[in-house]
């Protein structure tokens, strides 16, 4: 039996009161805060790190995916995602890679600077180095959250709350019903490598020398960092057998991820290009978590409706990013695209299997040009003034594999911010909000719905 101690009761000073409090400063959280502030709400944003941007910045994942439909004819994603891309591009710190999954590669440090500007321009009360601790509720209403920072333990009161913490820490403490998918996508620790990798056969390198450095033939990927010549962001390995919403597992994952990064760099220093000097220049300040726990809402996203492009009367997000499932047990990955292409790759290209899921299902006719999710994916059954927005979303394993990427979660964050505005402005519960009103305000704010 676990030994218990009792913390003495104490009075907590209220340091901020606002219309909206957002917990978590990823782009999901920032975009929720910015949307709400632009509509006129007084907003507080709480972030435990020293900067904003979440996985895109602290996790070093400096890539956003295509904003157009499968035929590259119609822009289906805009809003703050497009605004951010355009601002970074005009500064020369974002490049566009045109391929099947057209990508925007940016300098993560420049994204941090831009997000700071969003905060200042919209008069958002930002609290960095501030950890969420607990929540205070009365009946079906959230009244306050308790945080802790250099000034000690404090309370923040608000009319509405958005949990953009990733793992749903506030939702957990509110005992909102949750589930864990049977198949959890494993995390990766990203890092920056200085040095030319052109012509380096990673498959051959790992198969021949991986064991010497404790590296398996694991699927991975990398991309360049805009405006940084010779610098690549690398995500070459996964950490298996961990659930990163569990403290001990998270610690183990962080340490193993750093060991893998060091091992990879040591391997390329010894066996990579002889005309290149390699260096580990940056480690993610936290591991790239793909999936932990999901919280139940009125709508669950599921694989088949998503792949078939089902339409909704109150959409809050459009997307084309394929179902992307990082295998938890055989070091592979499966991509399932809307047009039917299905590719499973094991290791660093050691084995590749290709098929067509549409043909396998006996489907004919045109494929879906993009998919959507409706507002009800944000609407819980109980709490009147609370939304959980981010990777904790209510989705089955396959649908989650498509929805979890940043260009999709960015839109979900914006929708949460709009919903918070409507709830406060109209004195409505989140359950009373007309989802079509959320869609319409998103459109007026520049979203491509």
C-alpha positions as CSV (number, residue, x, y, z in Angstrom):
1,X,0.0,0.0,0.0
2,X,1.3,3.4,-0.9
3,X,2.2,5.6,2.0
4,X,0.2,8.8,2.1
5,X,1.0,12.3,3.6
6,X,-1.5,15.1,4.0
7,X,-0.8,18.5,2.5
8,X,-2.2,21.3,4.8
9,X,-5.1,23.3,3.5
10,X,-4.1,26.8,2.4
11,X,-5.6,29.9,0.8
12,X,-4.6,30.4,-2.8
13,X,-4.4,34.0,-4.2
14,X,-6.4,34.6,-7.4
15,X,-3.8,36.2,-9.7
16,X,-5.9,36.5,-12.8
17,X,-9.6,36.6,-13.9
18,X,-10.5,36.3,-17.5
19,X,-13.2,35.3,-20.0
20,X,-11.1,32.4,-21.2
21,X,-8.2,30.5,-19.7
22,X,-6.2,28.2,-22.0
23,X,-3.9,25.5,-20.5
24,X,-1.1,24.7,-22.9
25,X,0.9,26.8,-25.3
26,X,1.2,24.6,-28.4
27,X,-0.1,26.0,-31.6
28,X,-3.4,24.4,-30.8
29,X,-3.5,26.4,-27.5
30,X,-2.1,29.6,-29.0
31,X,-4.5,29.6,-31.9
32,X,-7.4,29.0,-29.6
33,X,-6.3,32.0,-27.5
34,X,-5.7,34.2,-30.5
35,X,-9.0,33.4,-32.1
36,X,-10.9,34.2,-28.9
37,X,-8.9,37.4,-28.2
38,X,-9.5,38.7,-31.8
39,X,-13.2,38.2,-31.1
40,X,-13.0,40.3,-28.0
41,X,-12.4,37.9,-25.1
42,X,-10.0,38.6,-22.3
43,X,-7.6,35.6,-22.4
44,X,-5.1,34.0,-20.1
45,X,-2.7,31.4,-21.6
46,X,-0.7,29.1,-19.3
47,X,2.4,27.3,-20.5
48,X,4.8,25.1,-18.5
49,X,7.8,25.6,-20.9
50,X,9.8,28.8,-21.5
51,X,8.3,29.3,-24.9
52,X,5.2,28.7,-27.1
53,X,4.9,26.3,-30.0
54,X,4.6,22.9,-28.4
55,X,5.9,19.9,-30.5
56,X,6.6,22.3,-33.4
57,X,9.1,24.2,-31.3
58,X,10.1,22.3,-28.2
59,X,9.8,19.0,-29.9
60,X,11.6,20.4,-33.0
61,X,9.0,19.0,-35.5
62,X,9.4,21.9,-37.9
63,X,7.0,20.7,-40.6
64,X,3.3,21.5,-41.6
65,X,1.5,19.6,-44.3
66,X,-0.4,20.6,-47.3
67,X,-3.3,23.1,-47.2
68,X,-4.9,22.0,-50.5
69,X,-7.2,19.1,-51.5
70,X,-6.0,15.8,-53.0
71,X,-6.1,17.2,-56.5
72,X,-4.1,20.3,-55.5
73,X,-7.0,22.5,-56.8
74,X,-8.8,23.8,-53.7
75,X,-7.4,25.4,-50.6
76,X,-9.0,23.5,-47.7
77,X,-7.0,24.9,-44.8
78,X,-6.4,28.6,-44.1
79,X,-7.0,30.6,-41.0
80,X,-4.1,31.1,-38.6
81,X,-2.2,28.2,-40.2
82,X,-2.1,30.0,-43.5
83,X,-1.4,33.4,-41.8
84,X,1.5,31.9,-39.9
85,X,3.0,30.2,-43.1
86,X,2.7,33.5,-45.0
87,X,4.4,35.5,-42.3
88,X,7.3,33.0,-41.9
89,X,7.7,32.8,-45.7
90,X,7.8,36.5,-46.1
91,X,10.7,36.6,-43.6
92,X,12.6,33.9,-45.5
93,X,12.5,31.3,-42.7
94,X,10.0,28.9,-44.4
95,X,10.5,26.7,-47.5
96,X,7.9,24.9,-49.5
97,X,8.5,21.3,-50.6
98,X,6.2,20.2,-53.4
99,X,5.5,16.5,-53.3
100,X,2.6,14.1,-52.7
101,X,2.4,15.4,-49.1
102,X,3.4,19.0,-49.9
103,X,5.1,20.3,-46.8
104,X,6.1,23.6,-45.3
105,X,9.4,23.5,-43.5
106,X,10.2,26.3,-41.1
107,X,12.8,27.4,-38.5
108,X,11.2,26.5,-35.2
109,X,13.0,29.4,-33.4
110,X,11.4,31.8,-35.8
111,X,7.9,30.3,-35.1
112,X,8.5,31.0,-31.4
113,X,9.2,34.6,-32.2
114,X,6.1,34.9,-34.3
115,X,3.9,33.3,-31.7
116,X,5.2,35.8,-29.1
117,X,4.1,38.6,-31.5
118,X,0.6,37.1,-31.7
119,X,0.4,37.1,-27.9
120,X,1.4,40.8,-27.7
121,X,-0.7,42.0,-30.6
122,X,-3.8,40.4,-29.1
123,X,-3.2,41.5,-25.4
124,X,-3.2,37.9,-24.2
125,X,-2.0,37.4,-20.6
126,X,0.8,34.8,-21.1
127,X,2.2,32.9,-18.1
128,X,5.3,31.0,-19.0
129,X,7.2,28.6,-16.7
130,X,3.8,28.0,-15.1
131,X,2.6,24.5,-14.4
132,X,-1.1,23.5,-14.2
133,X,-1.7,21.7,-10.9
134,X,-5.4,21.2,-10.3
135,X,-8.9,22.3,-11.2
136,X,-11.7,23.7,-9.1
137,X,-15.3,22.9,-10.2
138,X,-18.8,23.4,-8.8
139,X,-21.4,21.0,-10.2
140,X,-21.1,21.1,-14.0
141,X,-19.1,24.3,-14.1
142,X,-15.3,24.8,-13.9
143,X,-14.5,27.8,-11.7
144,X,-10.7,28.0,-11.6
145,X,-7.5,26.2,-12.1
146,X,-4.6,26.1,-9.7
147,X,-1.1,26.8,-11.1
148,X,2.4,27.1,-9.7
149,X,5.4,29.1,-10.8
150,X,8.1,31.3,-9.4
151,X,5.5,33.3,-7.4
152,X,4.2,30.1,-5.8
153,X,0.8,28.5,-5.9
154,X,-1.9,30.7,-7.5
155,X,-5.5,30.5,-8.9
156,X,-6.8,31.6,-12.2
157,X,-10.6,32.2,-12.6
158,X,-12.4,32.3,-15.9
159,X,-15.8,32.0,-17.5
160,X,-14.5,29.3,-19.9
161,X,-11.6,26.9,-20.0
162,X,-9.8,25.1,-22.8
163,X,-7.5,22.2,-22.1
164,X,-4.8,22.2,-24.8
165,X,-2.3,20.3,-22.6
166,X,-1.9,17.4,-25.1
167,X,-2.5,14.6,-22.5
168,X,-5.7,16.3,-21.2
169,X,-4.5,17.0,-17.7
170,X,-7.4,19.2,-16.8
171,X,-9.9,16.7,-18.3
172,X,-8.2,14.0,-16.2
173,X,-8.7,15.9,-13.0
174,X,-12.4,16.5,-14.0
175,X,-12.8,12.7,-14.3
176,X,-14.1,13.0,-17.8
177,X,-14.6,9.5,-19.3
178,X,-11.5,8.5,-21.3
179,X,-10.0,5.6,-23.2
180,X,-6.7,4.4,-24.5
181,X,-6.6,2.8,-27.9
182,X,-5.4,-0.8,-28.0
183,X,-2.6,0.3,-30.3
184,X,-0.6,3.3,-29.1
185,X,1.6,5.1,-31.5
186,X,5.1,5.3,-30.0
187,X,7.0,8.6,-29.4
188,X,10.2,9.8,-31.1
189,X,12.9,12.1,-29.7
190,X,13.9,14.6,-32.4
191,X,17.2,16.3,-32.7
192,X,19.2,18.5,-35.1
193,X,22.2,17.1,-37.0
194,X,24.8,19.4,-38.6
195,X,26.5,17.7,-41.5
196,X,25.8,16.6,-45.1
197,X,23.8,13.3,-45.2
198,X,23.5,13.3,-49.0
199,X,24.3,9.9,-50.5
200,X,24.4,8.2,-47.0
201,X,22.5,4.9,-47.3
202,X,20.8,4.8,-43.9
203,X,19.4,1.3,-44.6
204,X,22.9,-0.1,-45.2
205,X,24.4,1.9,-42.4
206,X,21.9,0.6,-39.8
207,X,21.9,-2.9,-41.0
208,X,25.7,-3.0,-41.0
209,X,26.5,-1.0,-37.9
210,X,23.3,-0.3,-35.9
211,X,23.9,-3.1,-33.4
212,X,27.3,-1.6,-32.5
213,X,25.5,1.5,-31.3
214,X,22.4,-0.1,-29.9
215,X,20.2,0.9,-32.8
216,X,17.5,-1.2,-34.4
217,X,16.4,-1.2,-38.0
218,X,13.5,1.1,-37.1
219,X,11.5,3.3,-39.5
220,X,12.3,7.0,-39.2
221,X,12.3,10.3,-41.1
222,X,14.1,13.6,-41.4
223,X,13.6,17.0,-42.9
224,X,15.7,20.1,-43.5
225,X,15.4,23.2,-41.3
226,X,14.6,26.3,-43.2
227,X,17.2,29.0,-43.3
228,X,19.8,26.7,-41.7
229,X,22.2,25.3,-44.3
230,X,23.4,21.8,-43.6
231,X,21.0,21.3,-40.7
232,X,18.5,18.5,-40.6
233,X,15.8,17.6,-38.1
234,X,16.0,13.9,-37.4
235,X,13.4,11.5,-36.0
236,X,15.2,8.2,-36.9
237,X,13.9,6.0,-34.1
238,X,11.0,5.3,-31.8
239,X,10.9,4.6,-28.1
240,X,8.7,1.5,-27.6
241,X,6.7,0.2,-24.7
242,X,6.0,3.5,-23.0
243,X,2.8,5.5,-22.2
244,X,4.0,9.1,-21.9
245,X,1.1,10.3,-19.7
246,X,2.7,8.1,-17.0
247,X,5.5,9.8,-15.1
248,X,8.0,7.0,-15.0
249,X,7.4,6.0,-18.6
250,X,7.9,9.6,-19.7
251,X,11.2,9.9,-17.9
252,X,12.3,6.6,-19.4
253,X,11.2,7.7,-22.9
254,X,13.1,11.0,-22.6
255,X,16.4,9.3,-21.6
256,X,16.1,6.6,-24.1
257,X,15.3,9.1,-26.8
258,X,18.5,11.1,-26.0
259,X,20.5,7.9,-26.0
260,X,19.2,7.0,-29.5
261,X,20.1,10.5,-30.8
262,X,23.6,10.2,-29.4
263,X,24.0,6.7,-30.8
264,X,22.8,7.9,-34.3
265,X,25.2,10.8,-34.4
266,X,28.1,8.5,-33.2
267,X,27.3,6.1,-35.9
268,X,27.3,8.7,-38.7
269,X,30.5,10.2,-37.3
270,X,32.2,6.9,-37.6
271,X,30.6,5.5,-40.8
272,X,29.0,8.4,-42.6
273,X,30.5,10.6,-45.2
274,X,34.3,11.0,-44.8
275,X,34.2,14.6,-46.1
276,X,31.7,15.8,-43.5
277,X,32.0,16.7,-39.9
278,X,28.9,15.8,-38.0
279,X,27.6,17.3,-34.8
280,X,24.6,17.0,-32.6
281,X,23.5,20.7,-32.3
282,X,20.2,20.5,-30.6
283,X,18.0,18.0,-28.6
284,X,14.3,18.4,-28.3
285,X,13.4,19.8,-24.9
286,X,10.7,17.2,-24.7
287,X,10.0,14.0,-26.7
288,X,7.6,14.0,-29.6
289,X,4.5,12.3,-28.1
290,X,2.2,11.0,-30.7
291,X,-0.6,9.5,-28.6
292,X,-1.6,8.9,-25.0
293,X,-5.2,9.1,-23.7
294,X,-8.4,10.2,-25.4
295,X,-11.4,11.9,-23.8
296,X,-15.0,11.1,-24.8
297,X,-17.2,13.7,-26.5
298,X,-20.5,13.6,-28.4
299,X,-18.8,12.6,-31.6
300,X,-16.0,10.1,-32.2
301,X,-14.0,10.3,-35.5
302,X,-13.7,6.8,-37.1
303,X,-11.7,5.5,-40.0
304,X,-14.3,4.7,-42.6
305,X,-16.2,8.0,-42.6
306,X,-12.9,9.9,-42.5
307,X,-11.5,8.0,-45.5
308,X,-14.7,8.4,-47.5
309,X,-14.8,12.1,-46.8
310,X,-18.1,12.3,-45.0
311,X,-19.4,15.9,-44.8
312,X,-21.0,17.6,-41.8
313,X,-23.3,20.5,-41.3
314,X,-21.0,22.1,-38.8
315,X,-17.4,21.3,-39.8
316,X,-14.5,22.7,-37.8
317,X,-11.6,21.2,-39.7
318,X,-10.6,20.0,-43.2
319,X,-7.7,17.7,-44.0
320,X,-6.0,15.4,-46.4
321,X,-3.1,14.1,-44.3
322,X,-3.2,10.3,-44.7
323,X,-3.9,7.9,-41.9
324,X,-0.4,7.5,-40.5
325,X,0.2,4.7,-38.0
326,X,3.6,4.3,-36.5
327,X,3.7,0.6,-35.5
328,X,4.1,-0.2,-31.8
329,X,5.7,-3.6,-32.2
330,X,7.5,-4.2,-35.5
331,X,9.4,-0.9,-36.3
332,X,7.2,-0.1,-39.3
333,X,4.7,2.5,-40.5
334,X,1.5,2.4,-42.5
335,X,0.2,5.3,-44.7
336,X,-3.4,5.1,-46.0
337,X,-4.2,7.9,-48.5
338,X,-7.6,9.1,-49.5
339,X,-7.1,8.1,-53.1
340,X,-6.6,4.4,-52.1
341,X,-2.8,4.1,-51.9
342,X,-1.7,2.2,-48.9
343,X,2.0,1.7,-48.1
344,X,3.6,-0.1,-45.2
345,X,7.3,0.3,-44.7
346,X,9.4,-1.7,-42.3
347,X,12.7,-0.4,-40.9
348,X,14.7,2.0,-43.1
349,X,13.1,0.7,-46.3
350,X,14.1,-2.9,-45.6
351,X,10.7,-4.1,-46.6
352,X,7.9,-2.2,-48.4
353,X,4.4,-3.5,-49.0
354,X,2.0,-1.5,-51.3
355,X,-1.7,-2.1,-51.9
356,X,-5.0,-0.2,-52.5
357,X,-7.4,-0.1,-49.6
358,X,-10.3,1.2,-51.9
359,X,-9.9,-1.8,-54.2
360,X,-9.7,-4.1,-51.2
361,X,-13.1,-2.7,-50.0
362,X,-14.7,-3.0,-53.4
363,X,-15.0,0.8,-53.8
364,X,-15.4,2.4,-57.2
365,X,-15.9,6.0,-58.4
366,X,-14.2,9.2,-57.3
367,X,-12.2,9.2,-54.1
368,X,-12.7,11.9,-51.4
369,X,-10.8,15.1,-52.0
370,X,-10.5,15.8,-48.3
371,X,-12.1,14.9,-45.0
372,X,-13.8,16.8,-42.2
373,X,-14.7,16.5,-38.5
374,X,-17.7,18.3,-36.9
375,X,-18.0,20.6,-33.9
376,X,-19.4,17.9,-31.7
377,X,-16.0,16.3,-31.4
378,X,-15.3,19.2,-28.9
379,X,-18.5,18.9,-27.0
380,X,-18.4,16.9,-23.8
381,X,-21.5,15.5,-22.0
382,X,-21.1,17.2,-18.7
383,X,-19.1,20.4,-18.1
384,X,-20.7,23.6,-19.4
385,X,-17.7,25.8,-19.9
386,X,-14.9,23.4,-20.8
387,X,-13.3,22.0,-24.0
388,X,-10.4,19.6,-24.5
389,X,-8.6,20.4,-27.7
390,X,-5.6,18.6,-29.1
391,X,-4.2,15.1,-29.5
392,X,-6.5,13.9,-26.7
393,X,-9.4,14.1,-29.2
394,X,-12.0,11.5,-29.4
395,X,-10.9,9.2,-32.3
396,X,-10.3,5.6,-33.1
397,X,-6.8,4.4,-33.8
398,X,-6.9,4.9,-37.6
399,X,-8.8,8.3,-37.7
400,X,-6.4,9.6,-35.0
401,X,-3.5,8.7,-37.2
402,X,-4.7,11.3,-39.7
403,X,-6.1,13.9,-37.3
404,X,-3.1,14.2,-34.9
405,X,-0.8,16.3,-37.2
406,X,-0.4,19.9,-36.6
407,X,-2.3,21.5,-39.5
408,X,-5.3,19.6,-38.3
409,X,-4.9,20.3,-34.6
410,X,-4.3,24.0,-35.4
411,X,-7.8,24.2,-36.8
412,X,-9.3,22.4,-33.9
413,X,-7.7,24.9,-31.6
414,X,-9.1,27.8,-33.6
415,X,-12.6,26.2,-33.3
416,X,-12.3,25.8,-29.6
417,X,-11.4,29.5,-29.3
418,X,-14.4,30.5,-31.4
419,X,-16.7,28.2,-29.3
420,X,-15.4,29.8,-26.1
421,X,-16.3,33.2,-27.5
422,X,-19.8,32.2,-28.4
423,X,-20.4,30.6,-25.0
424,X,-19.2,33.7,-23.1
425,X,-20.8,36.2,-25.5
426,X,-24.2,34.5,-25.5
427,X,-24.1,33.1,-22.0
428,X,-24.5,29.6,-23.4
429,X,-23.1,26.3,-22.3
430,X,-20.9,24.5,-24.8
431,X,-23.7,22.0,-25.2
432,X,-26.1,24.8,-26.2
433,X,-23.8,26.2,-28.9
434,X,-25.0,25.9,-32.4
435,X,-22.1,24.3,-34.3
436,X,-23.0,26.0,-37.5
437,X,-22.4,29.3,-35.7
438,X,-18.9,28.1,-34.9
439,X,-18.3,27.2,-38.6
440,X,-19.6,30.6,-39.7
441,X,-17.4,32.5,-37.4
442,X,-14.4,30.4,-38.5
443,X,-15.2,31.3,-42.1
444,X,-15.4,35.0,-41.3
445,X,-12.0,34.7,-39.6
446,X,-10.4,33.3,-42.7
447,X,-10.8,29.6,-42.3
448,X,-11.4,27.6,-45.5
449,X,-14.5,25.7,-44.4
